[in-house]
Amino acid sequence: MSTSLSAMSAADGRLLIPAEEVTGLLRRLGTAWIRSAEETGGDLEPETVLALAGALYQVADQIDSECIAWLPVRPDGE
């Protein structure tokens, strides 16, 4: 799996990555795990792979939900 992220450095030196890229990466990773398990059989039981991927999807959903909660409310018509 290959991916690139748009990173920026904050004034205090911390690295910032857009949330949508983080959540997309988490979802792609979970999907890659599932595909890999299906194609190769892997060492893990399918239920374990599904549980791990599901946990990544839940974290991504939580990040999305928290970001949506930060969005400003627009007046009707905008």
All heavy atoms as a GROMACS GRO file, in nm:
protein
  577
    1MET      N    1   0.085  -0.118   0.000
    1MET     CA    2   0.000   0.000   0.000
    1MET      C    3   0.089   0.123   0.000
    1MET      O    4   0.178   0.136   0.081
    1MET     CB    5  -0.090  -0.003   0.123
    1MET     CG    6  -0.188   0.110   0.126
    1MET     SD    7  -0.306   0.096   0.262
    1MET     CE    8  -0.226   0.194   0.385
    2SER      N    9   0.063   0.211  -0.091
    2SER     CA   10   0.140   0.334  -0.102
    2SER      C   11   0.044   0.452  -0.096
    2SER      O   12  -0.062   0.450  -0.157
    2SER     CB   13   0.216   0.335  -0.234
    2SER     OG   14   0.276   0.458  -0.256
    3THR      N   15   0.082   0.554  -0.021
    3THR     CA   16  -0.003   0.673  -0.010
    3THR      C   17   0.083   0.793   0.022
    3THR      O   18   0.196   0.780   0.068
    3THR     CB   19  -0.111   0.653   0.098
    3THR    OG1   20  -0.204   0.761   0.090
    3THR    CG2   21  -0.053   0.645   0.236
    4SER      N   22   0.031   0.911  -0.005
    4SER     CA   23   0.102   1.033   0.033
    4SER      C   24   0.006   1.120   0.113
    4SER      O   25  -0.115   1.115   0.093
    4SER     CB   26   0.152   1.108  -0.091
    4SER     OG   27   0.043   1.148  -0.171
    5LEU      N   28   0.062   1.195   0.205
    5LEU     CA   29  -0.018   1.282   0.290
    5LEU      C   30   0.029   1.426   0.274
    5LEU      O   31   0.147   1.451   0.252
    5LEU     CB   32  -0.004   1.242   0.437
    5LEU     CG   33  -0.057   1.104   0.475
    5LEU    CD1   34  -0.020   1.072   0.619
    5LEU    CD2   35  -0.206   1.096   0.456
    6SER      N   36  -0.064   1.520   0.287
    6SER     CA   37  -0.031   1.662   0.285
    6SER      C   38  -0.001   1.706   0.427
    6SER      O   39  -0.092   1.716   0.509
    6SER     CB   40  -0.149   1.743   0.231
    6SER     OG   41  -0.188   1.696   0.105
    7ALA      N   42   0.124   1.724   0.458
    7ALA     CA   43   0.163   1.762   0.594
    7ALA      C   44   0.212   1.906   0.596
    7ALA      O   45   0.270   1.955   0.499
    7ALA     CB   46   0.270   1.669   0.646
    8MET      N   47   0.187   1.975   0.706
    8MET     CA   48   0.235   2.111   0.728
    8MET      C   49   0.295   2.117   0.867
    8MET      O   50   0.258   2.040   0.955
    8MET     CB   51   0.122   2.215   0.723
    8MET     CG   52   0.019   2.197   0.621
    8MET     SD   53  -0.116   2.320   0.622
    8MET     CE   54  -0.087   2.434   0.749
    9SER      N   55   0.382   2.210   0.885
    9SER     CA   56   0.442   2.230   1.016
    9SER      C   57   0.376   2.352   1.081
    9SER      O   58   0.366   2.458   1.019
    9SER     CB   59   0.592   2.252   1.001
    9SER     OG   60   0.651   2.270   1.127
   10ALA      N   61   0.332   2.336   1.204
   10ALA     CA   62   0.273   2.447   1.278
   10ALA      C   63   0.384   2.537   1.332
   10ALA      O   64   0.501   2.499   1.334
   10ALA     CB   65   0.187   2.393   1.392
   11ALA      N   66   0.346   2.654   1.378
   11ALA     CA   67   0.444   2.749   1.431
   11ALA      C   68   0.523   2.690   1.548
   11ALA      O   69   0.640   2.724   1.567
   11ALA     CB   70   0.374   2.877   1.473
   12ASP      N   71   0.460   2.602   1.624
   12ASP     CA   72   0.530   2.542   1.738
   12ASP      C   73   0.610   2.418   1.700
   12ASP      O   74   0.663   2.348   1.786
   12ASP     CB   75   0.431   2.509   1.850
   12ASP     CG   76   0.326   2.408   1.809
   12ASP    OD1   77   0.331   2.357   1.695
   12ASP    OD2   78   0.237   2.379   1.891
   13GLY      N   79   0.616   2.386   1.569
   13GLY     CA   80   0.696   2.273   1.522
   13GLY      C   81   0.620   2.142   1.510
   13GLY      O   82   0.675   2.044   1.462
   14ARG      N   83   0.495   2.140   1.554
   14ARG     CA   84   0.416   2.017   1.542
   14ARG      C   85   0.377   1.993   1.396
   14ARG      O   86   0.360   2.086   1.320
   14ARG     CB   87   0.290   2.024   1.627
   14ARG     CG   88   0.320   2.019   1.775
   14ARG     CD   89   0.195   2.013   1.858
   14ARG     NE   90   0.113   2.133   1.833
   14ARG     CZ   91  -0.015   2.143   1.862
   14ARG    NH1   92  -0.079   2.043   1.917
   14ARG    NH2   93  -0.080   2.253   1.838
   15LEU      N   94   0.362   1.867   1.361
   15LEU     CA   95   0.322   1.828   1.227
   15LEU      C   96   0.170   1.822   1.220
   15LEU      O   97   0.105   1.763   1.307
   15LEU     CB   98   0.381   1.692   1.193
   15LEU     CG   99   0.356   1.639   1.054
   15LEU    CD1  100   0.422   1.729   0.949
   15LEU    CD2  101   0.412   1.498   1.042
   16LEU      N  102   0.112   1.883   1.118
   16LEU     CA  103  -0.033   1.884   1.099
   16LEU      C  104  -0.067   1.809   0.971
   16LEU      O  105  -0.004   1.831   0.867
   16LEU     CB  106  -0.086   2.027   1.090
   16LEU     CG  107  -0.055   2.119   1.208
   16LEU    CD1  108  -0.103   2.260   1.179
   16LEU    CD2  109  -0.120   2.066   1.334
   17ILE      N  110  -0.167   1.723   0.979
   17ILE     CA  111  -0.214   1.647   0.863
   17ILE      C  112  -0.366   1.663   0.859
   17ILE      O  113  -0.433   1.647   0.961
   17ILE     CB  114  -0.178   1.498   0.876
   17ILE    CG1  115  -0.027   1.481   0.885
   17ILE    CG2  116  -0.232   1.417   0.759
   17ILE    CD1  117   0.019   1.340   0.920
   18PRO      N  118  -0.422   1.694   0.742
   18PRO     CA  119  -0.568   1.710   0.734
   18PRO      C  120  -0.641   1.584   0.783
   18PRO      O  121  -0.603   1.471   0.749
   18PRO     CB  122  -0.593   1.732   0.584
   18PRO     CG  123  -0.464   1.788   0.532
   18PRO     CD  124  -0.356   1.720   0.613
   19ALA      N  125  -0.745   1.606   0.862
   19ALA     CA  126  -0.819   1.494   0.921
   19ALA      C  127  -0.874   1.400   0.814
   19ALA      O  128  -0.874   1.278   0.832
   19ALA     CB  129  -0.933   1.547   1.008
   20GLU      N  130  -0.921   1.456   0.702
   20GLU     CA  131  -0.978   1.369   0.598
   20GLU      C  132  -0.872   1.275   0.540
   20GLU      O  133  -0.903   1.164   0.499
   20GLU     CB  134  -1.043   1.451   0.487
   20GLU     CG  135  -0.946   1.536   0.408
   20GLU     CD  136  -1.015   1.627   0.309
   20GLU    OE1  137  -1.137   1.640   0.312
   20GLU    OE2  138  -0.944   1.685   0.226
   21GLU      N  139  -0.747   1.316   0.541
   21GLU     CA  140  -0.640   1.228   0.494
   21GLU      C  141  -0.609   1.120   0.597
   21GLU      O  142  -0.580   1.006   0.562
   21GLU     CB  143  -0.516   1.308   0.458
   21GLU     CG  144  -0.538   1.395   0.335
   21GLU     CD  145  -0.411   1.463   0.286
   21GLU    OE1  146  -0.300   1.412   0.314
   21GLU    OE2  147  -0.424   1.566   0.219
   22VAL      N  148  -0.616   1.155   0.724
   22VAL     CA  149  -0.593   1.057   0.830
   22VAL      C  150  -0.704   0.952   0.829
   22VAL      O  151  -0.677   0.831   0.832
   22VAL     CB  152  -0.584   1.125   0.969
   22VAL    CG1  153  -0.578   1.021   1.080
   22VAL    CG2  154  -0.464   1.218   0.974
   23THR      N  155  -0.829   0.996   0.820
   23THR     CA  156  -0.940   0.900   0.820
   23THR      C  157  -0.938   0.814   0.694
   23THR      O  158  -0.966   0.694   0.700
   23THR     CB  159  -1.076   0.970   0.836
   23THR    OG1  160  -1.094   1.064   0.730
   23THR    CG2  161  -1.086   1.039   0.970
   24GLY      N  162  -0.902   0.874   0.582
   24GLY     CA  163  -0.890   0.796   0.459
   24GLY      C  164  -0.781   0.690   0.470
   24GLY      O  165  -0.799   0.576   0.426
   25LEU      N  166  -0.669   0.729   0.531
   25LEU     CA  167  -0.559   0.634   0.550
   25LEU      C  168  -0.602   0.519   0.641
   25LEU      O  169  -0.574   0.402   0.612
   25LEU     CB  170  -0.438   0.705   0.610
   25LEU     CG  171  -0.317   0.619   0.643
   25LEU    CD1  172  -0.259   0.556   0.518
   25LEU    CD2  173  -0.211   0.701   0.714
   26LEU      N  174  -0.673   0.548   0.749
   26LEU     CA  175  -0.720   0.443   0.839
   26LEU      C  176  -0.813   0.346   0.767
   26LEU      O  177  -0.802   0.225   0.782
   26LEU     CB  178  -0.791   0.504   0.960
   26LEU     CG  179  -0.703   0.581   1.058
   26LEU    CD1  180  -0.790   0.654   1.161
   26LEU    CD2  181  -0.605   0.488   1.126
   27ARG      N  182  -0.904   0.401   0.686
   27ARG     CA  183  -0.998   0.315   0.614
   27ARG      C  184  -0.928   0.232   0.507
   27ARG      O  185  -0.959   0.114   0.488
   27ARG     CB  186  -1.110   0.400   0.553
   27ARG     CG  187  -1.203   0.456   0.659
   27ARG     CD  188  -1.322   0.530   0.599
   27ARG     NE  189  -1.409   0.575   0.704
   27ARG     CZ  190  -1.416   0.701   0.748
   27ARG    NH1  191  -1.341   0.795   0.695
   27ARG    NH2  192  -1.499   0.732   0.846
   28ARG      N  193  -0.832   0.292   0.436
   28ARG     CA  194  -0.757   0.216   0.335
   28ARG      C  195  -0.675   0.105   0.400
   28ARG      O  196  -0.663  -0.005   0.345
   28ARG     CB  197  -0.666   0.309   0.254
   28ARG     CG  198  -0.743   0.394   0.154
   28ARG     CD  199  -0.652   0.465   0.055
   28ARG     NE  200  -0.548   0.545   0.116
   28ARG     CZ  201  -0.561   0.671   0.157
   28ARG    NH1  202  -0.679   0.732   0.146
   28ARG    NH2  203  -0.459   0.737   0.209
   29LEU      N  204  -0.618   0.133   0.517
   29LEU     CA  205  -0.540   0.031   0.587
   29LEU      C  206  -0.628  -0.087   0.628
   29LEU      O  207  -0.593  -0.203   0.607
   29LEU     CB  208  -0.473   0.092   0.710
   29LEU     CG  209  -0.384   0.001   0.793
   29LEU    CD1  210  -0.272  -0.058   0.708
   29LEU    CD2  211  -0.327   0.078   0.912
   30GLY      N  212  -0.744  -0.057   0.683
   30GLY     CA  213  -0.838  -0.164   0.721
   30GLY      C  214  -0.880  -0.247   0.600
   30GLY      O  215  -0.884  -0.370   0.606
   31THR      N  216  -0.910  -0.181   0.490
   31THR     CA  217  -0.948  -0.251   0.368
   31THR      C  218  -0.833  -0.336   0.316
   31THR      O  219  -0.854  -0.450   0.272
   31THR     CB  220  -0.995  -0.150   0.262
   31THR    OG1  221  -1.108  -0.078   0.313
   31THR    CG2  222  -1.033  -0.219   0.132
   32ALA      N  223  -0.711  -0.283   0.321
   32ALA     CA  224  -0.593  -0.359   0.275
   32ALA      C  225  -0.574  -0.484   0.361
   32ALA      O  226  -0.539  -0.590   0.309
   32ALA     CB  227  -0.469  -0.271   0.279
   33TRP      N  228  -0.596  -0.473   0.492
   33TRP     CA  229  -0.584  -0.590   0.579
   33TRP      C  230  -0.684  -0.698   0.538
   33TRP      O  231  -0.649  -0.815   0.531
   33TRP     CB  232  -0.609  -0.552   0.724
   33TRP     CG  233  -0.499  -0.479   0.791
   33TRP    CD1  234  -0.373  -0.454   0.743
   33TRP    CD2  235  -0.504  -0.419   0.920
   33TRP    NE1  236  -0.301  -0.382   0.834
   33TRP    CE2  237  -0.379  -0.360   0.944
   33TRP    CE3  238  -0.602  -0.408   1.016
   33TRP    CZ2  239  -0.349  -0.292   1.062
   33TRP    CZ3  240  -0.574  -0.340   1.134
   33TRP    CH2  241  -0.448  -0.284   1.156
   34ILE      N  242  -0.807  -0.656   0.514
   34ILE     CA  243  -0.911  -0.752   0.477
   34ILE      C  244  -0.876  -0.819   0.344
   34ILE      O  245  -0.883  -0.941   0.332
   34ILE     CB  246  -1.049  -0.684   0.472
   34ILE    CG1  247  -1.092  -0.643   0.613
   34ILE    CG2  248  -1.153  -0.776   0.408
   34ILE    CD1  249  -1.215  -0.554   0.618
   35ARG      N  250  -0.838  -0.740   0.245
   35ARG     CA  251  -0.802  -0.798   0.115
   35ARG      C  252  -0.684  -0.893   0.126
   35ARG      O  253  -0.683  -0.999   0.064
   35ARG     CB  254  -0.770  -0.686   0.016
   35ARG     CG  255  -0.892  -0.615  -0.033
   35ARG     CD  256  -0.859  -0.516  -0.141
   35ARG     NE  257  -0.977  -0.441  -0.179
   35ARG     CZ  258  -0.978  -0.316  -0.219
   35ARG    NH1  259  -0.864  -0.250  -0.229
   35ARG    NH2  260  -1.089  -0.256  -0.251
   36SER      N  261  -0.584  -0.853   0.203
   36SER     CA  262  -0.466  -0.937   0.220
   36SER      C  263  -0.503  -1.070   0.285
   36SER      O  264  -0.456  -1.176   0.243
   36SER     CB  265  -0.362  -0.865   0.305
   36SER     OG  266  -0.250  -0.947   0.328
   37ALA      N  267  -0.588  -1.065   0.384
   37ALA     CA  268  -0.631  -1.187   0.452
   37ALA      C  269  -0.710  -1.277   0.358
   37ALA      O  270  -0.696  -1.400   0.361
   37ALA     CB  271  -0.714  -1.154   0.576
   38GLU      N  272  -0.792  -1.215   0.272
   38GLU     CA  273  -0.872  -1.293   0.178
   38GLU      C  274  -0.783  -1.358   0.071
   38GLU      O  275  -0.806  -1.471   0.030
   38GLU     CB  276  -0.977  -1.205   0.111
   38GLU     CG  277  -1.088  -1.163   0.203
   38GLU     CD  278  -1.182  -1.061   0.140
   38GLU    OE1  279  -1.150  -1.005   0.033
   38GLU    OE2  280  -1.287  -1.036   0.201
   39GLU      N  281  -0.682  -1.283   0.025
   39GLU     CA  282  -0.598  -1.331  -0.084
   39GLU      C  283  -0.494  -1.433  -0.039
   39GLU      O  284  -0.466  -1.529  -0.109
   39GLU     CB  285  -0.529  -1.213  -0.152
   39GLU     CG  286  -0.625  -1.122  -0.228
   39GLU     CD  287  -0.560  -0.994  -0.274
   39GLU    OE1  288  -0.439  -0.975  -0.254
   39GLU    OE2  289  -0.633  -0.911  -0.333
   40THR      N  290  -0.433  -1.409   0.077
   40THR     CA  291  -0.323  -1.495   0.119
   40THR      C  292  -0.360  -1.591   0.230
   40THR      O  293  -0.283  -1.681   0.262
   40THR     CB  294  -0.204  -1.410   0.168
   40THR    OG1  295  -0.242  -1.338   0.285
   40THR    CG2  296  -0.157  -1.314   0.060
   41GLY      N  297  -0.471  -1.570   0.291
   41GLY     CA  298  -0.508  -1.653   0.404
   41GLY      C  299  -0.447  -1.601   0.533
   41GLY      O  300  -0.509  -1.602   0.638
   42GLY      N  301  -0.324  -1.553   0.527
   42GLY     CA  302  -0.258  -1.492   0.642
   42GLY      C  303  -0.252  -1.582   0.763
   42GLY      O  304  -0.300  -1.695   0.763
   43ASP      N  305  -0.190  -1.530   0.867
   43ASP     CA  306  -0.175  -1.606   0.992
   43ASP      C  307  -0.290  -1.579   1.089
   43ASP      O  308  -0.305  -1.652   1.186
   43ASP     CB  309  -0.043  -1.570   1.061
   43ASP     CG  310   0.077  -1.617   0.981
   43ASP    OD1  311   0.062  -1.714   0.903
   43ASP    OD2  312   0.184  -1.558   0.995
   44LEU      N  313  -0.366  -1.474   1.064
   44LEU     CA  314  -0.476  -1.438   1.155
   44LEU      C  315  -0.607  -1.497   1.108
   44LEU      O  316  -0.630  -1.515   0.988
   44LEU     CB  317  -0.489  -1.286   1.165
   44LEU     CG  318  -0.370  -1.211   1.225
   44LEU    CD1  319  -0.397  -1.061   1.219
   44LEU    CD2  320  -0.347  -1.253   1.369
   45GLU      N  321  -0.693  -1.524   1.204
   45GLU     CA  322  -0.827  -1.571   1.172
   45GLU      C  323  -0.905  -1.456   1.107
   45GLU      O  324  -0.887  -1.340   1.144
   45GLU     CB  325  -0.898  -1.617   1.298
   45GLU     CG  326  -0.835  -1.736   1.365
   45GLU     CD  327  -0.906  -1.775   1.493
   45GLU    OE1  328  -1.012  -1.715   1.525
   45GLU    OE2  329  -0.855  -1.864   1.561
   46PRO      N  330  -0.992  -1.489   1.011
   46PRO     CA  331  -1.070  -1.384   0.945
   46PRO      C  332  -1.148  -1.295   1.043
   46PRO      O  333  -1.159  -1.174   1.021
   46PRO     CB  334  -1.166  -1.462   0.854
   46PRO     CG  335  -1.098  -1.592   0.831
   46PRO     CD  336  -1.019  -1.621   0.956
   47GLU      N  337  -1.198  -1.355   1.151
   47GLU     CA  338  -1.273  -1.276   1.250
   47GLU      C  339  -1.183  -1.173   1.316
   47GLU      O  340  -1.227  -1.061   1.347
   47GLU     CB  341  -1.335  -1.367   1.356
   47GLU     CG  342  -1.438  -1.463   1.304
   47GLU     CD  343  -1.377  -1.591   1.244
   47GLU    OE1  344  -1.257  -1.617   1.264
   47GLU    OE2  345  -1.451  -1.662   1.175
   48THR      N  346  -1.056  -1.210   1.339
   48THR     CA  347  -0.961  -1.117   1.401
   48THR      C  348  -0.932  -1.001   1.307
   48THR      O  349  -0.930  -0.885   1.349
   48THR     CB  350  -0.831  -1.190   1.439
   48THR    OG1  351  -0.862  -1.298   1.526
   48THR    CG2  352  -0.732  -1.096   1.504
   49VAL      N  353  -0.908  -1.033   1.180
   49VAL     CA  354  -0.881  -0.928   1.081
   49VAL      C  355  -1.000  -0.834   1.070
   49VAL      O  356  -0.983  -0.711   1.068
   49VAL     CB  357  -0.846  -0.989   0.943
   49VAL    CG1  358  -0.832  -0.882   0.837
   49VAL    CG2  359  -0.720  -1.073   0.952
   50LEU      N  360  -1.121  -0.889   1.065
   50LEU     CA  361  -1.241  -0.805   1.057
   50LEU      C  362  -1.255  -0.717   1.181
   50LEU      O  363  -1.293  -0.600   1.171
   50LEU     CB  364  -1.366  -0.890   1.039
   50LEU     CG  365  -1.384  -0.952   0.900
   50LEU    CD1  366  -1.504  -1.047   0.900
   50LEU    CD2  367  -1.402  -0.844   0.796
   51ALA      N  368  -1.226  -0.771   1.298
   51ALA     CA  369  -1.234  -0.693   1.421
   51ALA      C  370  -1.133  -0.580   1.422
   51ALA      O  371  -1.165  -0.467   1.460
   51ALA     CB  372  -1.213  -0.783   1.542
   52LEU      N  373  -1.011  -0.608   1.378
   52LEU     CA  374  -0.907  -0.504   1.373
   52LEU      C  375  -0.943  -0.396   1.271
   52LEU      O  376  -0.931  -0.276   1.299
   52LEU     CB  377  -0.772  -0.566   1.340
   52LEU     CG  378  -0.711  -0.656   1.447
   52LEU    CD1  379  -0.589  -0.730   1.392
   52LEU    CD2  380  -0.674  -0.575   1.570
   53ALA      N  381  -0.987  -0.438   1.154
   53ALA     CA  382  -1.028  -0.341   1.052
   53ALA      C  383  -1.147  -0.260   1.101
   53ALA      O  384  -1.152  -0.138   1.082
   53ALA     CB  385  -1.061  -0.412   0.921
   54GLY      N  386  -1.242  -0.325   1.166
   54GLY     CA  387  -1.358  -0.255   1.220
   54GLY      C  388  -1.318  -0.150   1.323
   54GLY      O  389  -1.376  -0.042   1.328
   55ALA      N  390  -1.217  -0.181   1.403
   55ALA     CA  391  -1.168  -0.084   1.502
   55ALA      C  392  -1.109   0.038   1.432
   55ALA      O  393  -1.130   0.152   1.476
   55ALA     CB  394  -1.064  -0.149   1.593
   56LEU      N  395  -1.036   0.016   1.322
   56LEU     CA  396  -0.982   0.130   1.246
   56LEU      C  397  -1.095   0.214   1.187
   56LEU      O  398  -1.090   0.337   1.190
   56LEU     CB  399  -0.890   0.081   1.133
   56LEU     CG  400  -0.756   0.024   1.175
   56LEU    CD1  401  -0.677  -0.020   1.051
   56LEU    CD2  402  -0.674   0.126   1.254
   57TYR      N  403  -1.198   0.149   1.133
   57TYR     CA  404  -1.312   0.221   1.076
   57TYR      C  405  -1.382   0.304   1.185
   57TYR      O  406  -1.425   0.416   1.160
   57TYR     CB  407  -1.412   0.126   1.012
   57TYR     CG  408  -1.359   0.045   0.895
   57TYR    CD1  409  -1.409  -0.082   0.868
   57TYR    CD2  410  -1.259   0.092   0.811
   57TYR    CE1  411  -1.362  -0.158   0.763
   57TYR    CE2  412  -1.212   0.017   0.705
   57TYR     CZ  413  -1.263  -0.108   0.682
   57TYR     OH  414  -1.217  -0.183   0.577
   58GLN      N  415  -1.393   0.247   1.305
   58GLN     CA  416  -1.459   0.320   1.414
   58GLN      C  417  -1.379   0.443   1.454
   58GLN      O  418  -1.436   0.549   1.481
   58GLN     CB  419  -1.479   0.229   1.534
   58GLN     CG  420  -1.588   0.126   1.514
   58GLN     CD  421  -1.603   0.033   1.633
   58GLN    OE1  422  -1.520   0.030   1.724
   58GLN    NE2  423  -1.709  -0.045   1.633
   59VAL      N  424  -1.246   0.430   1.459
   59VAL     CA  425  -1.162   0.546   1.492
   59VAL      C  426  -1.179   0.653   1.383
   59VAL      O  427  -1.194   0.772   1.414
   59VAL     CB  428  -1.014   0.507   1.507
   59VAL    CG1  429  -0.924   0.628   1.516
   59VAL    CG2  430  -0.994   0.417   1.628
   60ALA      N  431  -1.180   0.611   1.257
   60ALA     CA  432  -1.199   0.706   1.147
   60ALA      C  433  -1.335   0.774   1.158
   60ALA      O  434  -1.345   0.897   1.140
   60ALA     CB  435  -1.185   0.634   1.012
   61ASP      N  436  -1.439   0.698   1.188
   61ASP     CA  437  -1.573   0.756   1.204
   61ASP      C  438  -1.577   0.856   1.320
   61ASP      O  439  -1.639   0.962   1.311
   61ASP     CB  440  -1.677   0.647   1.227
   61ASP     CG  441  -1.705   0.562   1.104
   61ASP    OD1  442  -1.665   0.603   0.992
   61ASP    OD2  443  -1.766   0.454   1.120
   62GLN      N  444  -1.508   0.824   1.430
   62GLN     CA  445  -1.504   0.913   1.545
   62GLN      C  446  -1.434   1.044   1.510
   62GLN      O  447  -1.481   1.152   1.547
   62GLN     CB  448  -1.435   0.845   1.663
   62GLN     CG  449  -1.433   0.928   1.789
   62GLN     CD  450  -1.571   0.955   1.846
   62GLN    OE1  451  -1.658   0.870   1.838
   62GLN    NE2  452  -1.591   1.072   1.902
   63ILE      N  453  -1.323   1.034   1.439
   63ILE     CA  454  -1.252   1.156   1.396
   63ILE      C  455  -1.342   1.240   1.306
   63ILE      O  456  -1.352   1.362   1.324
   63ILE     CB  457  -1.120   1.120   1.326
   63ILE    CG1  458  -1.021   1.058   1.425
   63ILE    CG2  459  -1.059   1.244   1.258
   63ILE    CD1  460  -0.897   0.998   1.360
   64ASP      N  461  -1.409   1.174   1.209
   64ASP     CA  462  -1.501   1.248   1.122
   64ASP      C  463  -1.610   1.316   1.202
   64ASP      O  464  -1.641   1.434   1.179
   64ASP     CB  465  -1.566   1.152   1.019
   64ASP     CG  466  -1.473   1.116   0.906
   64ASP    OD1  467  -1.371   1.185   0.884
   64ASP    OD2  468  -1.503   1.016   0.836
   65SER      N  469  -1.669   1.245   1.298
   65SER     CA  470  -1.777   1.302   1.380
   65SER      C  471  -1.729   1.423   1.459
   65SER      O  472  -1.799   1.525   1.468
   65SER     CB  473  -1.832   1.198   1.476
   65SER     OG  474  -1.891   1.092   1.405
   66GLU      N  475  -1.612   1.412   1.518
   66GLU     CA  476  -1.559   1.523   1.597
   66GLU      C  477  -1.527   1.643   1.510
   66GLU      O  478  -1.548   1.758   1.550
   66GLU     CB  479  -1.438   1.478   1.678
   66GLU     CG  480  -1.478   1.382   1.789
   66GLU     CD  481  -1.362   1.335   1.874
   66GLU    OE1  482  -1.258   1.404   1.878
   66GLU    OE2  483  -1.375   1.229   1.938
   67CYS      N  484  -1.478   1.619   1.389
   67CYS     CA  485  -1.450   1.730   1.298
   67CYS      C  486  -1.579   1.798   1.252
   67CYS      O  487  -1.585   1.920   1.243
   67CYS     CB  488  -1.369   1.681   1.178
   67CYS     SG  489  -1.199   1.640   1.219
   68ILE      N  490  -1.681   1.718   1.224
   68ILE     CA  491  -1.810   1.774   1.184
   68ILE      C  492  -1.867   1.860   1.295
   68ILE      O  493  -1.924   1.967   1.270
   68ILE     CB  494  -1.907   1.661   1.142
   68ILE    CG1  495  -1.862   1.599   1.011
   68ILE    CG2  496  -2.051   1.713   1.133
   68ILE    CD1  497  -1.932   1.470   0.975
   69ALA      N  498  -1.849   1.818   1.420
   69ALA     CA  499  -1.900   1.895   1.534
   69ALA      C  500  -1.832   2.032   1.544
   69ALA      O  501  -1.890   2.125   1.599
   69ALA     CB  502  -1.881   1.817   1.663
   70TRP      N  503  -1.711   2.044   1.492
   70TRP     CA  504  -1.638   2.171   1.496
   70TRP      C  505  -1.681   2.268   1.386
   70TRP      O  506  -1.650   2.387   1.393
   70TRP     CB  507  -1.487   2.148   1.483
   70TRP     CG  508  -1.422   2.113   1.612
   70TRP    CD1  509  -1.407   1.989   1.665
   70TRP    CD2  510  -1.363   2.203   1.705
   70TRP    NE1  511  -1.342   1.996   1.784
   70TRP    CE2  512  -1.313   2.126   1.812
   70TRP    CE3  513  -1.346   2.340   1.708
   70TRP    CZ2  514  -1.249   2.183   1.920
   70TRP    CZ3  515  -1.282   2.396   1.817
   70TRP    CH2  516  -1.235   2.319   1.921
   71LEU      N  517  -1.750   2.218   1.282
   71LEU     CA  518  -1.789   2.304   1.172
   71LEU      C  519  -1.886   2.411   1.220
   71LEU      O  520  -1.976   2.382   1.300
   71LEU     CB  521  -1.854   2.221   1.061
   71LEU     CG  522  -1.764   2.127   0.984
   71LEU    CD1  523  -1.846   2.042   0.887
   71LEU    CD2  524  -1.656   2.204   0.910
   72PRO      N  525  -1.872   2.532   1.169
   72PRO     CA  526  -1.967   2.638   1.208
   72PRO      C  527  -2.103   2.610   1.147
   72PRO      O  528  -2.115   2.553   1.039
   72PRO     CB  529  -1.905   2.765   1.150
   72PRO     CG  530  -1.814   2.717   1.041
   72PRO     CD  531  -1.769   2.580   1.078
   73VAL      N  532  -2.206   2.651   1.219
   73VAL     CA  533  -2.343   2.637   1.170
   73VAL      C  534  -2.369   2.752   1.075
   73VAL      O  535  -2.344   2.868   1.108
   73VAL     CB  536  -2.443   2.639   1.286
   73VAL    CG1  537  -2.586   2.633   1.234
   73VAL    CG2  538  -2.414   2.525   1.382
   74ARG      N  539  -2.417   2.720   0.954
   74ARG     CA  540  -2.447   2.824   0.855
   74ARG      C  541  -2.594   2.864   0.865
   74ARG      O  542  -2.680   2.778   0.880
   74ARG     CB  543  -2.421   2.771   0.715
   74ARG     CG  544  -2.278   2.742   0.686
   74ARG     CD  545  -2.265   2.704   0.541
   74ARG     NE  546  -2.142   2.632   0.519
   74ARG     CZ  547  -2.110   2.577   0.405
   74ARG    NH1  548  -2.191   2.583   0.303
   74ARG    NH2  549  -1.996   2.514   0.392
   75PRO      N  550  -2.619   2.991   0.849
   75PRO     CA  551  -2.761   3.034   0.844
   75PRO      C  552  -2.827   2.973   0.721
   75PRO      O  553  -2.762   2.943   0.621
   75PRO     CB  554  -2.753   3.186   0.831
   75PRO     CG  555  -2.614   3.223   0.870
   75PRO     CD  556  -2.528   3.104   0.844
   76ASP      N  557  -2.959   2.956   0.727
   76ASP     CA  558  -3.033   2.901   0.613
   76ASP      C  559  -3.007   2.983   0.489
   76ASP      O  560  -2.998   3.105   0.494
   76ASP     CB  561  -3.183   2.898   0.642
   76ASP     CG  562  -3.218   2.792   0.744
   76ASP    OD1  563  -3.137   2.700   0.765
   76ASP    OD2  564  -3.327   2.802   0.806
   77GLY      N  565  -2.995   2.915   0.375
   77GLY     CA  566  -2.977   2.984   0.249
   77GLY      C  567  -2.833   3.001   0.207
   77GLY      O  568  -2.807   3.047   0.097
   78GLU      N  569  -2.738   2.968   0.290
   78GLU     CA  570  -2.597   2.983   0.251
   78GLU      C  571  -2.541   2.854   0.203
   78GLU      O  572  -2.571   2.749   0.241
   78GLU     CB  573  -2.514   3.033   0.369
   78GLU     CG  574  -2.533   3.179   0.395
   78GLU     CD  575  -2.431   3.231   0.493
   78GLU    OE1  576  -2.317   3.181   0.500
   78GLU    OE2  577  -2.467   3.324   0.565
   0.00000   0.00000   0.00000
